[in-house]
Amino acid sequence: MIGLIWTLSAHTRYYLRRYMPTNRLLDTIRHRRNLKWGVPAMLLAAPYLLIANVCTNALDQEAPGWLHLVVLWAIWNALKFIIMGPISLVLLVRARIREAGARRRDRTRETLSRTPRQEEPTTYVAAR
């Protein structure tokens, strides 16, 4: 039974990761060259919060109960985008620190390879 639940959750996660637009966008933002878009992506939380607000107001006026699922979906997606902003900043800082260290190591290697090496004096042993 546990194996069945595990398999079902793995397939569900794969489906959601592969085909849901917000997950694909967040996966794209996590790449190094797109980390700069994490903070502007936080603005995408606003439409989701607006959707949640509209649905909540409709539920107060006796709308169908399935709108609760829409509210949960909208809030979940809004939270994903709100959290991605600070996470992308941390990832960007970490990547830049790593890149600066690599540049420093490359400069050090380059200067070491340019300096002339001191040739060791060769000693000849007289043939007997």
Residue frames as a rotation matrix with the C-alpha (Angstrom) as fourth column:
MET 1
0.566 0.824 0.000 0.00
0.824 -0.566 0.000 0.00
0.000 0.000 -1.000 0.00
ILE 2
0.427 -0.501 -0.753 2.85
0.134 -0.788 0.600 2.37
-0.894 -0.357 -0.270 0.84
GLY 3
-0.619 -0.694 0.367 4.47
0.425 0.098 0.900 1.59
-0.661 0.713 0.235 -2.51
LEU 4
-0.087 0.697 0.712 1.25
0.983 -0.054 0.174 2.47
0.160 0.715 -0.680 -4.32
ILE 5
0.821 0.368 -0.437 0.97
0.481 -0.857 0.182 5.80
-0.307 -0.360 -0.881 -2.47
TRP 6
0.015 -0.916 -0.400 4.65
0.130 -0.395 0.909 6.52
-0.991 -0.066 0.113 -3.15
THR 7
-0.646 -0.236 0.726 4.27
0.696 0.209 0.687 5.77
-0.314 0.949 0.029 -6.85
LEU 8
0.318 0.865 0.389 1.10
0.932 -0.361 0.039 7.85
0.174 0.350 -0.921 -7.12
SER 9
0.756 -0.069 -0.651 2.72
0.252 -0.887 0.388 10.83
-0.604 -0.457 -0.653 -5.40
ALA 10
-0.348 -0.937 -0.033 5.81
0.242 -0.124 0.962 10.55
-0.906 0.327 0.270 -7.60
HIS 11
-0.479 0.231 0.847 3.72
0.878 0.110 0.467 10.51
0.014 0.967 -0.256 -10.77
THR 12
0.662 0.746 -0.073 1.63
0.750 -0.659 0.060 13.44
-0.003 -0.094 -0.996 -9.52
ARG 13
0.396 -0.606 -0.690 4.75
0.124 -0.709 0.694 15.44
-0.910 -0.360 -0.205 -8.74
TYR 14
-0.623 -0.646 0.441 6.21
0.492 0.116 0.863 14.64
-0.609 0.754 0.246 -12.16
TYR 15
-0.042 0.701 0.712 3.00
0.980 -0.112 0.167 15.72
0.197 0.704 -0.682 -13.89
LEU 16
0.833 0.404 -0.377 2.77
0.503 -0.838 0.212 18.98
-0.230 -0.366 -0.902 -11.94
ARG 17
0.081 -0.896 -0.437 6.45
0.137 -0.425 0.895 19.77
-0.987 -0.132 0.088 -12.47
ARG 18
-0.646 -0.419 0.638 6.25
0.596 0.245 0.765 19.04
-0.477 0.874 0.091 -16.17
TYR 19
-0.436 0.574 0.693 2.98
0.816 -0.072 0.573 20.61
0.379 0.816 -0.437 -17.28
MET 20
0.559 0.670 -0.489 1.88
0.808 -0.571 0.141 23.34
-0.185 -0.474 -0.861 -14.87
PRO 21
0.507 -0.352 0.787 2.92
0.455 -0.665 -0.592 26.79
0.732 0.658 -0.177 -16.15
THR 22
0.815 -0.219 0.537 3.85
-0.515 -0.698 0.497 28.27
0.267 -0.682 -0.681 -12.77
ASN 23
0.710 -0.580 0.399 6.15
0.060 0.614 0.787 25.38
-0.702 -0.535 0.471 -11.95
ARG 24
0.451 -0.546 0.706 7.81
0.891 0.237 -0.387 25.62
0.044 0.804 0.593 -15.35
LEU 25
0.643 -0.180 0.745 8.32
0.045 -0.961 -0.272 29.36
0.765 0.208 -0.610 -14.87
LEU 26
0.824 -0.332 0.460 9.80
-0.541 -0.218 0.812 28.87
-0.170 -0.918 -0.359 -11.41
ASP 27
0.605 -0.631 0.485 12.12
0.513 0.775 0.369 26.14
-0.609 0.026 0.793 -12.74
THR 28
0.474 -0.408 0.780 13.26
0.719 -0.331 -0.611 28.53
0.508 0.851 0.136 -15.47
ILE 29
0.770 -0.160 0.618 13.93
-0.355 -0.912 0.207 31.28
0.530 -0.379 -0.759 -12.94
ARG 30
0.851 -0.427 0.306 16.16
-0.150 0.360 0.921 28.91
-0.503 -0.829 0.243 -10.91
HIS 31
0.566 -0.703 0.432 18.71
0.808 0.368 -0.460 28.72
0.164 0.609 0.776 -13.76
ARG 32
-0.182 -0.767 -0.615 21.80
0.845 -0.442 0.301 30.88
-0.503 -0.465 0.728 -13.28
ARG 33
-0.884 -0.247 0.397 21.14
0.439 -0.729 0.524 33.31
0.160 0.638 0.754 -16.12
ASN 34
-0.172 0.915 0.366 17.51
0.234 -0.323 0.917 33.87
0.957 0.243 -0.158 -15.03
LEU 35
-0.247 0.053 -0.968 18.04
0.958 0.163 -0.235 34.41
0.145 -0.985 -0.091 -11.30
LYS 36
-0.981 -0.166 -0.100 17.75
0.177 -0.977 -0.115 38.16
-0.079 -0.130 0.988 -11.86
TRP 37
-0.538 0.840 0.070 14.05
-0.307 -0.273 0.912 37.68
0.785 0.469 0.405 -12.70
GLY 38
-0.536 0.311 -0.785 13.13
0.711 0.668 -0.221 36.30
0.456 -0.676 -0.579 -9.27
VAL 39
-0.742 0.231 -0.629 12.22
0.358 -0.657 -0.663 39.63
-0.566 -0.718 0.405 -7.71
PRO 40
-0.715 0.547 -0.435 10.15
-0.696 -0.610 0.378 40.86
-0.058 0.573 0.817 -10.69
ALA 41
-0.598 0.506 -0.622 8.41
0.033 0.790 0.612 37.47
0.801 0.345 -0.489 -10.71
MET 42
-0.821 0.312 -0.477 7.12
0.525 0.088 -0.846 38.33
-0.222 -0.946 -0.237 -7.25
LEU 43
-0.726 0.566 -0.391 4.79
-0.575 -0.811 -0.106 40.76
-0.377 0.147 0.914 -9.01
LEU 44
-0.591 0.515 -0.621 3.02
-0.354 0.526 0.773 37.78
0.725 0.677 -0.128 -10.56
ALA 45
-0.818 0.312 -0.484 1.64
0.573 0.529 -0.626 37.04
0.060 -0.789 -0.611 -7.11
ALA 46
-0.815 0.497 -0.300 -0.66
-0.330 -0.822 -0.465 40.07
-0.477 -0.280 0.833 -7.38
PRO 47
-0.384 0.739 -0.554 -3.03
-0.796 0.039 0.604 38.58
0.468 0.673 0.573 -10.02
TYR 48
-0.477 0.191 -0.858 -3.26
0.278 0.959 0.059 35.36
0.834 -0.211 -0.510 -8.04
LEU 49
-0.862 0.170 -0.478 -4.13
0.448 -0.190 -0.874 37.27
-0.239 -0.967 0.088 -4.88
LEU 50
-0.682 0.653 -0.330 -6.73
-0.705 -0.707 0.058 39.23
-0.196 0.272 0.942 -6.87
ILE 51
-0.356 0.532 -0.768 -8.26
-0.378 0.670 0.639 35.95
0.855 0.518 -0.037 -8.09
ALA 52
-0.646 0.076 -0.759 -8.36
0.623 0.627 -0.467 34.67
0.441 -0.775 -0.453 -4.51
ASN 53
-0.898 0.311 -0.312 -10.00
-0.012 -0.724 -0.689 37.89
-0.440 -0.615 0.654 -3.34
VAL 54
-0.518 0.734 -0.440 -12.65
-0.824 -0.290 0.487 37.81
0.230 0.615 0.755 -6.07
CYS 55
-0.327 0.379 -0.866 -13.46
-0.015 0.914 0.406 34.17
0.945 0.146 -0.293 -5.36
THR 56
-0.811 0.015 -0.585 -13.62
0.579 0.173 -0.797 34.79
0.089 -0.985 -0.149 -1.62
ASN 57
-0.790 0.562 -0.244 -16.05
-0.464 -0.809 -0.360 37.65
-0.400 -0.171 0.900 -2.16
ALA 58
-0.336 0.677 -0.654 -18.12
-0.707 0.278 0.650 35.43
0.622 0.681 0.386 -4.43
LEU 59
-0.537 0.103 -0.837 -18.14
0.399 0.905 -0.145 32.71
0.743 -0.412 -0.527 -1.78
ASP 60
-0.933 0.213 -0.289 -19.45
0.178 -0.426 -0.887 35.24
-0.313 -0.879 0.360 0.75
GLN 61
-0.420 0.808 -0.414 -22.35
-0.844 -0.515 -0.148 35.86
-0.333 0.287 0.898 -1.61
GLU 62
0.186 0.536 0.823 -23.26
-0.358 0.817 -0.452 32.16
-0.915 -0.211 0.344 -1.75
ALA 63
0.155 -0.251 -0.956 -21.31
-0.975 0.115 -0.188 31.06
0.157 0.961 -0.227 -4.84
PRO 64
0.806 0.160 -0.570 -20.66
-0.187 0.982 0.012 27.36
0.562 0.097 0.822 -5.48
GLY 65
0.868 -0.405 0.287 -18.39
-0.239 0.166 0.957 25.60
-0.435 -0.899 0.048 -2.98
TRP 66
0.624 -0.666 0.409 -15.86
0.773 0.603 -0.197 24.48
-0.115 0.439 0.891 -5.57
LEU 67
0.678 -0.375 0.632 -14.53
0.010 -0.855 -0.518 28.04
0.735 0.358 -0.576 -5.61
HIS 68
0.846 -0.423 0.324 -12.74
-0.377 -0.044 0.925 27.13
-0.377 -0.905 -0.197 -2.38
LEU 69
0.488 -0.677 0.550 -10.39
0.685 0.688 0.240 25.06
-0.541 0.260 0.800 -4.53
VAL 70
0.492 -0.278 0.825 -9.75
0.623 -0.549 -0.557 28.05
0.608 0.788 -0.097 -6.79
VAL 71
0.849 -0.169 0.500 -8.94
-0.422 -0.786 0.451 30.16
0.317 -0.594 -0.740 -3.72
LEU 72
0.698 -0.614 0.368 -6.47
-0.002 0.514 0.858 27.52
-0.716 -0.600 0.358 -2.48
TRP 73
0.433 -0.516 0.739 -4.89
0.894 0.350 -0.279 27.23
-0.115 0.782 0.613 -5.93
ALA 74
0.622 -0.143 0.769 -4.50
0.266 -0.886 -0.380 31.00
0.736 0.441 -0.513 -6.26
ILE 75
0.851 -0.316 0.419 -3.04
-0.523 -0.457 0.719 31.46
-0.036 -0.832 -0.554 -2.78
TRP 76
0.623 -0.638 0.453 -0.64
0.361 0.748 0.557 28.54
-0.693 -0.184 0.697 -3.29
ASN 77
0.372 -0.482 0.793 0.66
0.891 -0.052 -0.450 29.99
0.258 0.874 0.411 -6.57
ALA 78
0.752 -0.086 0.654 0.93
-0.125 -0.992 0.012 33.48
0.647 -0.091 -0.757 -5.05
LEU 79
0.829 -0.457 0.321 2.99
-0.333 0.057 0.941 32.10
-0.448 -0.888 -0.105 -2.17
LYS 80
0.512 -0.666 0.542 5.28
0.759 0.646 0.076 30.26
-0.401 0.373 0.837 -4.60
PHE 81
0.374 -0.361 0.854 6.05
0.628 -0.579 -0.520 33.50
0.682 0.731 0.011 -6.43
ILE 82
0.833 -0.056 0.550 6.43
-0.376 -0.787 0.489 35.55
0.405 -0.614 -0.677 -3.24
ILE 83
0.765 -0.560 0.319 8.90
-0.037 0.455 0.890 33.04
-0.643 -0.692 0.327 -1.81
MET 84
0.576 -0.552 0.603 10.85
0.816 0.432 -0.384 32.77
-0.049 0.713 0.699 -5.07
GLY 85
0.796 -0.258 0.547 12.00
-0.034 -0.922 -0.386 36.41
0.604 0.289 -0.743 -4.90
PRO 86
0.586 -0.611 0.532 14.19
-0.788 -0.279 0.548 36.11
-0.186 -0.741 -0.645 -1.78
ILE 87
0.589 -0.376 0.715 15.30
0.181 0.924 0.337 32.61
-0.787 -0.069 0.613 -2.75
SER 88
0.736 -0.320 0.597 16.50
0.639 0.036 -0.768 33.83
0.224 0.947 0.231 -6.15
LEU 89
0.735 -0.499 0.460 18.44
-0.492 -0.858 -0.144 36.65
0.467 -0.121 -0.876 -4.48
VAL 90
0.516 -0.545 0.661 20.20
-0.556 0.373 0.743 34.19
-0.652 -0.751 -0.110 -2.20
LEU 91
0.593 -0.269 0.759 20.97
0.558 0.817 -0.146 31.89
-0.581 0.511 0.634 -5.14
LEU 92
0.829 -0.272 0.489 22.25
0.287 -0.543 -0.789 34.85
0.480 0.794 -0.372 -7.18
VAL 93
0.637 -0.620 0.458 24.55
-0.767 -0.567 0.300 36.05
0.074 -0.542 -0.837 -4.40
ARG 94
0.473 -0.442 0.762 25.85
-0.192 0.792 0.579 32.51
-0.860 -0.420 0.290 -3.91
ALA 95
0.701 -0.189 0.688 26.50
0.687 0.438 -0.580 32.11
-0.192 0.879 0.437 -7.65
ARG 96
0.814 -0.403 0.418 28.30
-0.109 -0.814 -0.571 35.45
0.571 0.419 -0.706 -7.88
ILE 97
0.544 -0.640 0.543 30.51
-0.751 -0.081 0.656 34.59
-0.376 -0.764 -0.525 -4.89
ARG 98
0.491 -0.326 0.807 31.37
0.276 0.938 0.211 31.27
-0.826 0.120 0.551 -6.52
GLU 99
0.776 -0.170 0.608 32.13
0.597 -0.112 -0.794 33.00
0.203 0.979 0.014 -9.85
ALA 100
0.774 -0.524 0.356 34.31
-0.547 -0.836 -0.044 35.63
0.321 -0.160 -0.934 -8.13
GLY 101
0.449 -0.607 0.655 36.28
-0.458 0.473 0.753 32.87
-0.767 -0.638 -0.066 -6.44
ALA 102
0.565 -0.211 0.797 36.76
0.644 0.717 -0.267 31.10
-0.515 0.664 0.541 -9.77
ARG 103
0.855 -0.259 0.450 37.96
0.178 -0.668 -0.723 34.34
0.488 0.698 -0.525 -11.40
ARG 104
0.651 -0.629 0.425 40.39
-0.751 -0.455 0.478 34.92
-0.107 -0.631 -0.768 -8.52
ARG 105
0.415 -0.488 0.768 41.77
0.018 0.848 0.529 31.38
-0.910 -0.206 0.361 -8.85
ASP 106
0.709 -0.122 0.695 42.16
0.702 0.223 -0.677 31.84
-0.073 0.967 0.244 -12.61
ARG 107
0.837 -0.422 0.349 44.04
-0.297 -0.885 -0.358 35.13
0.460 0.195 -0.866 -12.11
THR 108
0.512 -0.659 0.551 46.32
-0.656 0.114 0.746 33.49
-0.555 -0.743 -0.375 -9.56
ARG 109
0.457 -0.320 0.830 47.08
0.454 0.886 0.092 30.61
-0.765 0.335 0.550 -11.90
GLU 110
0.838 -0.101 0.536 47.70
0.478 -0.338 -0.811 33.03
0.264 0.936 -0.235 -14.74
THR 111
0.725 -0.604 0.332 50.17
-0.648 -0.761 0.030 35.13
0.235 -0.236 -0.943 -12.74
LEU 112
0.406 -0.589 0.698 51.95
-0.377 0.588 0.716 32.00
-0.833 -0.554 0.017 -11.53
SER 113
0.553 -0.183 0.813 52.32
0.671 0.677 -0.303 30.72
-0.495 0.713 0.497 -15.07
ARG 114
0.898 -0.200 0.391 53.74
0.145 -0.706 -0.694 34.08
0.415 0.680 -0.605 -16.26
THR 115
0.685 -0.681 0.261 56.48
-0.665 -0.437 0.606 34.40
-0.298 -0.588 -0.752 -13.67
PRO 116
0.287 -0.646 -0.707 59.75
-0.588 0.464 -0.662 32.94
0.756 0.606 -0.247 -14.90
ARG 117
0.991 0.036 -0.128 60.80
0.065 0.712 0.699 29.87
0.116 -0.701 0.703 -13.05
GLN 118
0.358 -0.913 0.197 64.13
-0.896 -0.276 0.349 29.80
-0.264 -0.302 -0.916 -11.35
GLU 119
0.626 -0.220 -0.748 66.22
-0.310 0.810 -0.498 27.19
0.716 0.544 0.438 -13.08
GLU 120
0.882 -0.343 0.324 67.95
-0.197 0.356 0.913 24.89
-0.429 -0.869 0.246 -10.67
PRO 121
0.127 -0.903 -0.412 71.64
-0.990 -0.143 0.009 24.61
-0.066 0.406 -0.911 -11.24
THR 122
0.931 0.151 -0.332 72.56
-0.214 0.963 -0.165 21.27
0.295 0.225 0.929 -12.63
THR 123
0.257 -0.868 0.426 75.42
-0.803 0.054 0.594 19.46
-0.538 -0.494 -0.683 -11.05
TYR 124
0.590 -0.162 -0.791 77.49
-0.560 0.624 -0.545 17.18
0.582 0.765 0.277 -13.15
VAL 125
0.716 -0.398 0.574 79.03
-0.301 0.566 0.767 14.17
-0.630 -0.722 0.286 -11.64
ALA 126
-0.023 -0.822 -0.569 82.46
-0.984 -0.081 0.156 13.48
-0.174 0.563 -0.808 -13.00
ALA 127
0.799 0.274 -0.535 82.70
-0.445 0.868 -0.220 10.23
0.404 0.414 0.816 -14.85
ARG 128
0.437 -0.646 0.626 84.87
-0.639 0.266 0.722 7.69
-0.633 -0.715 -0.297 -13.11
